[in-house]
Amino acid sequence: MRKQILGLVAACFAMLTLSTANAAATDAGIVLAASGDATAKGDGGAARKLERRSAINAGDTVVTGAGGTVQLRMKDGTVLALGEGSEFAVSSYASKAAGDTQDSATLKLVKGSLMQVTGNMQKSAYSLETPHST
């Protein structure tokens, strides 16, 4: 009985640790789906391949190459879909709905295509700069 209780406590601790690590790693959002050439570069400049559940952090630039696409879910529920040949910068991202002290998002589509479904963020705190808009 004692071994079972210790095993249960260890399993609960492991799940809590994993959950906390995932929450810290997903500063701005996560990748819902990625195909083809899809990478992100952080402030350090090292590129990392994006795949399902990859973290997207403030300061990241997401790049899709030929045939590459990526779908992101930001922490306020906003969903973004980037087409091939796109470059998208996440300068900052904070959401009251996700426990941050304020709503604030500064995003920039440098090139390519983007479709968006907005989330729970206060609209006056959300900025998306694009070269062209439709």
C-alpha positions as CSV (number, residue, x, y, z in Angstrom):
1,M,0.0,0.0,0.0
2,R,2.8,2.4,0.9
3,K,4.6,1.8,-2.4
4,Q,1.3,2.5,-4.3
5,I,0.9,5.8,-2.4
6,L,4.5,6.8,-3.1
7,G,4.1,5.9,-6.8
8,L,0.9,8.0,-7.0
9,V,2.6,11.0,-5.3
10,A,5.6,10.7,-7.7
11,A,3.3,10.6,-10.7
12,C,1.3,13.6,-9.5
13,F,4.6,15.5,-8.9
14,A,5.9,14.6,-12.4
15,M,2.6,15.8,-14.0
16,L,2.7,19.1,-12.1
17,T,6.4,19.7,-13.0
18,L,5.6,19.0,-16.7
19,S,2.6,21.3,-16.7
20,T,4.6,24.1,-15.1
21,A,7.4,23.7,-17.5
22,N,5.0,23.8,-20.5
23,A,3.3,26.9,-19.1
24,A,6.7,28.7,-18.8
25,A,7.8,27.6,-22.3
26,T,4.6,28.8,-24.0
27,D,5.1,32.5,-23.3
28,A,3.0,33.7,-26.3
29,G,1.4,30.6,-27.8
30,I,1.9,27.1,-29.3
31,V,2.0,25.5,-32.7
32,L,-1.2,23.7,-33.6
33,A,0.1,22.3,-36.9
34,A,3.2,22.7,-39.1
35,S,4.1,21.3,-42.4
36,G,7.1,21.6,-44.8
37,D,9.8,24.2,-43.9
38,A,8.6,26.0,-40.8
39,T,11.1,27.5,-38.3
40,A,11.3,30.0,-35.5
41,K,14.2,32.2,-34.5
42,G,14.4,33.6,-31.0
43,D,16.3,36.6,-29.7
44,G,19.4,34.5,-29.7
45,G,19.2,34.0,-33.4
46,A,19.3,30.2,-33.4
47,A,16.6,28.7,-35.7
48,R,14.5,25.8,-34.4
49,K,12.2,23.5,-36.5
50,L,8.5,24.0,-35.6
51,E,6.2,21.0,-35.1
52,R,2.9,20.4,-33.3
53,R,3.1,21.7,-29.7
54,S,6.3,23.8,-30.2
55,A,6.4,26.9,-28.1
56,I,6.1,30.4,-29.6
57,N,7.7,33.1,-27.4
58,A,7.7,36.8,-27.4
59,G,10.7,37.8,-29.5
60,D,10.3,34.9,-32.0
61,T,10.2,35.3,-35.7
62,V,8.3,32.5,-37.5
63,V,9.4,31.7,-41.0
64,T,7.8,29.4,-43.5
65,G,9.7,28.3,-46.7
66,A,8.5,26.9,-50.0
67,G,5.7,24.5,-49.2
68,G,5.7,25.4,-45.5
69,T,2.7,26.4,-43.4
70,V,2.1,26.8,-39.7
71,Q,-0.9,27.4,-37.5
72,L,-0.5,29.0,-34.1
73,R,-2.8,29.4,-31.1
74,M,-1.8,32.4,-29.0
75,K,-2.4,32.3,-25.2
76,D,-5.6,34.5,-25.5
77,G,-7.1,32.1,-28.0
78,T,-6.2,34.0,-31.2
79,V,-5.5,31.5,-34.0
80,L,-3.1,32.5,-36.8
81,A,-2.4,30.6,-40.0
82,L,0.7,31.5,-42.0
83,G,1.1,30.5,-45.7
84,E,4.2,29.4,-47.5
85,G,7.0,32.0,-47.9
86,S,5.9,34.0,-44.8
87,E,7.8,35.8,-42.1
88,F,6.0,36.8,-38.9
89,A,7.4,38.5,-35.8
90,V,6.0,38.3,-32.3
91,S,7.5,41.4,-30.6
92,S,5.4,41.1,-27.5
93,Y,2.4,39.1,-26.2
94,A,0.6,39.3,-22.9
95,S,-3.0,38.3,-22.1
96,K,-5.2,39.0,-19.0
97,A,-7.2,35.9,-20.0
98,A,-4.0,33.8,-19.5
99,G,-3.1,35.4,-16.2
100,D,-0.9,38.3,-17.3
101,T,-1.4,41.7,-15.7
102,Q,-2.5,43.3,-18.9
103,D,-3.5,42.7,-22.5
104,S,-0.7,43.6,-25.0
105,A,0.3,42.3,-28.4
106,T,2.6,43.7,-31.0
107,L,2.9,41.5,-34.1
108,K,4.2,42.1,-37.6
109,L,3.7,40.2,-40.8
110,V,6.9,41.1,-42.6
111,K,6.0,39.2,-45.8
112,G,3.7,36.4,-47.0
113,S,0.2,35.6,-46.1
114,L,-1.7,35.3,-42.8
115,M,-5.3,34.5,-41.7
116,Q,-6.4,35.3,-38.2
117,V,-9.3,34.5,-35.9
118,T,-9.2,36.9,-32.9
119,G,-9.3,35.7,-29.3
120,N,-10.1,37.2,-25.9
121,M,-7.7,40.1,-25.9
122,Q,-8.8,43.7,-25.5
123,K,-8.8,44.9,-29.1
124,S,-7.3,48.3,-28.3
125,A,-4.2,46.5,-26.9
126,Y,-3.7,44.4,-30.1
127,S,-1.4,45.6,-32.9
128,L,-0.8,43.7,-36.1
129,E,1.3,45.5,-38.7
130,T,1.2,44.2,-42.3
131,P,2.7,45.4,-45.6
132,H,-0.7,45.1,-47.3
133,S,-4.1,44.3,-45.8
134,T,-7.2,42.7,-47.2
